[in-house]
């Protein structure tokens, strides 16, 4: 799987801090983004 850029990870950490009121480490942010990417891919494949 393609790695996320550092900008994407940084923005996910900021979004998490603002909207979920949680402090997220970069490794955890990468895991959450990967899970979100898998979820979106599964939803796309669901309608095929």
Steps between C-alpha positions, in 0.01 A plus 500: 500500500620849417617698805331825590696821467609676814262788418201265496603342829557840661157623388337183634668558838378863499147397398496240776614753757238757397196282432554196720689674780763226498877512481608261228851374432614495138515120494143477626392760245655292220314192624170689511553639151579152366184364661296786355649434156408130523148591608448736206638240258262238644205736458598566138523126431167434673307661215677314218 
